[in-house]
Amino acid sequence: MKSGIRIDIPGFGYLHIQAICSDYTGTLSCEGELIDGVKERLLQLAELVDIHVVTSDTRKTASKQLEGLPVTLHDKITSDDHDVYKRDYLTRLGRRPGIDPKSIAVFGNGRNDRLWLAAVRDAGGLAIAVDVGEGCAVEAMLSASVFVVGIGNALDLLLDRKRIVGTLRTKGAGAKDA
C-alpha cells in the first residue's frame, strides 16, 4: 500500500487520503482535452495514492487522453443512473483494505458527481467541487467540502497541504480536537 497523504486540519479533522476518485469531463478536462499541468500533478500524486477516474466521458476522449498515466479508468458506466454508479463505486473501492470514503479525496463538477461528493464529505473525507470553465452544477458545489476554480488548484490542495488547511480550518494549530 502507498503511503497516502496525511493532513491535519484543525477543527475539520485528520485525513489520511489513500485514494483519489475523479470525474474526467469538465473536471480533469475541458472540451475533452486533458488540462495543462494535470498530467504532471497526477504523476506526483500517483506516487502517494491510487487514482481512479470514473466518468460518463461525454466527448469519449478519456481513454486516449489518460493513456500511459497511472490511473484506473472506468469510462463505461453500465447504469443509466451515472450519479448512483459513481457513488456505488466508492463502496466497491471500500472493499480494499484501508480504503473507505473517509480516506478518499473525490473531485467532480457535474450533477452526476453530487452523490459521490456528498458520500465522501459525509464520511469525513475530502470532497472537492471544481470548475475548469465548463461550469459546476450547484448540486455538486453544495455536496462538496470545498469549491475550487481550476483543476490545477484543486490537485495542488493535496500536493501543498497548507492550502487545504488554510481553507478548511476553524481552529488554531494547537487545538486538541483537530
C-alpha positions in Angstrom: 0.0 0.0 0.0 1.2 3.5 -0.8 2.0 6.0 2.0 -1.0 8.2 1.3 -1.4 11.9 2.1 -1.7 12.9 5.7 -3.4 16.2 6.6 -4.3 17.5 10.0 -6.9 20.3 9.6 -7.7 22.0 13.0 -11.5 21.9 13.6 -12.1 19.8 10.5 -10.2 16.6 11.4 -7.3 14.4 10.5 -7.3 13.0 7.0 -5.3 10.1 5.7 -6.1 10.1 2.0 -5.4 6.7 0.4 -7.2 7.2 -2.9 -8.3 9.9 -5.3 -11.5 9.4 -7.3 -12.2 11.9 -10.0 -14.5 12.7 -12.8 -13.0 13.4 -16.2 -15.3 15.6 -18.3 -15.2 19.1 -17.0 -13.0 18.2 -14.1 -9.7 16.9 -15.4 -10.5 18.0 -19.0 -12.0 21.0 -20.9 -13.7 20.2 -24.2 -12.4 16.7 -23.9 -8.7 17.7 -23.7 -6.7 17.0 -20.5 -5.9 20.4 -19.0 -2.3 21.6 -19.0 -0.4 20.6 -15.9 -2.8 17.8 -14.9 -0.6 15.0 -16.2 2.4 16.2 -14.1 0.2 16.5 -11.0 -1.3 13.1 -11.4 2.1 11.6 -11.8 3.2 13.2 -8.5 0.0 12.1 -6.7 0.2 8.6 -8.0 3.4 8.1 -6.0 1.4 8.6 -2.9 -2.2 7.3 -3.6 -4.1 5.2 -6.0 -6.1 7.3 -8.6 -9.4 6.3 -10.1 -11.2 8.2 -12.8 -14.9 7.3 -13.2 -16.6 9.2 -16.0 -19.5 9.4 -18.3 -16.9 10.6 -20.8 -19.2 12.9 -22.7 -16.7 13.5 -25.5 -15.3 9.9 -25.5 -11.7 11.1 -25.1 -10.7 10.0 -21.6 -9.0 6.8 -22.6 -6.8 8.4 -25.2 -6.1 11.5 -23.0 -5.2 9.5 -19.9 -3.2 6.8 -21.8 0.1 6.0 -20.1 -0.9 7.7 -16.8 -1.0 5.6 -13.6 -4.8 5.8 -13.2 -7.6 3.2 -13.1 -10.1 4.4 -15.7 -13.8 3.5 -15.6 -15.3 5.1 -18.7 -18.0 2.6 -19.5 -20.7 3.2 -16.9 -23.1 0.3 -17.0 -26.1 2.0 -15.5 -28.4 4.7 -16.7 -28.0 6.3 -13.3 -24.5 7.7 -13.6 -24.7 9.5 -10.2 -25.7 6.3 -8.4 -23.0 4.3 -10.2 -20.3 6.8 -9.1 -21.5 6.8 -5.5 -21.6 3.0 -5.5 -18.1 2.8 -7.0 -16.9 4.2 -3.6 -18.5 1.1 -1.9 -16.7 -1.2 -4.3 -13.4 0.6 -3.8 -14.1 0.4 0.0 -13.7 -3.4 -0.1 -10.0 -2.9 -0.4 -8.0 -2.8 2.9 -7.5 0.8 4.2 -9.9 2.4 1.7 -13.2 3.9 2.8 -14.9 7.2 2.0 -13.1 8.9 4.8 -9.8 8.1 3.2 -10.8 9.3 -0.3 -10.4 12.7 -2.0 -13.1 13.0 -4.6 -13.2 15.6 -7.4 -16.2 16.4 -9.7 -18.1 19.2 -11.3 -21.3 17.7 -12.7 -24.7 17.0 -11.3 -23.8 13.3 -11.7 -21.0 13.9 -9.2 -23.2 15.1 -6.4 -23.8 11.8 -4.7 -20.2 10.7 -4.5 -19.1 14.1 -3.4 -21.8 14.0 -0.6 -20.9 10.4 0.4 -17.2 11.3 0.9 -18.0 14.6 2.6 -20.5 13.0 5.0 -18.0 10.2 5.8 -15.3 12.8 6.8 -13.3 12.6 3.6 -12.3 15.4 1.2 -14.9 16.3 -1.4 -13.8 18.9 -3.9 -16.1 20.5 -6.5 -14.2 22.0 -9.4 -14.9 24.4 -12.3 -12.5 24.3 -15.2 -14.6 26.6 -17.5 -17.4 24.2 -18.3 -19.3 25.0 -15.2 -20.0 23.3 -11.9 -23.5 22.2 -11.0 -24.9 23.8 -7.9 -25.7 20.4 -6.5 -22.1 19.4 -6.9 -20.9 22.6 -5.0 -23.4 22.0 -2.2 -22.3 18.4 -1.8 -18.6 19.3 -1.5 -16.3 20.3 1.3 -14.7 23.0 -0.8 -15.2 24.5 -4.3 -12.1 25.4 -6.4 -11.7 27.1 -9.7 -9.2 25.1 -11.8 -8.2 21.5 -11.5 -4.6 22.5 -11.1 -5.6 24.5 -8.0 -7.7 21.6 -6.8 -4.9 19.0 -7.2 -2.5 21.4 -5.6 -4.6 21.2 -2.4 -3.2 17.7 -1.9 0.4 18.5 -3.1 0.7 21.6 -0.9 -1.3 20.6 2.2 -1.1 24.0 3.8 -3.6 25.2 1.1 -6.4 22.9 2.2 -5.6 23.5 5.9 -5.9 27.3 5.3 -9.2 26.7 3.5 -11.0 24.3 5.9 -9.6 25.1 9.3 -11.8 26.5 12.0 -9.4 26.4 14.9 -5.8 27.2 15.8 -2.9 24.8 15.3 -2.8 23.8 19.0 -6.5 22.7 19.1 -6.9 19.3 20.8 -10.0 18.2 18.7 -8.5 18.7 15.3 
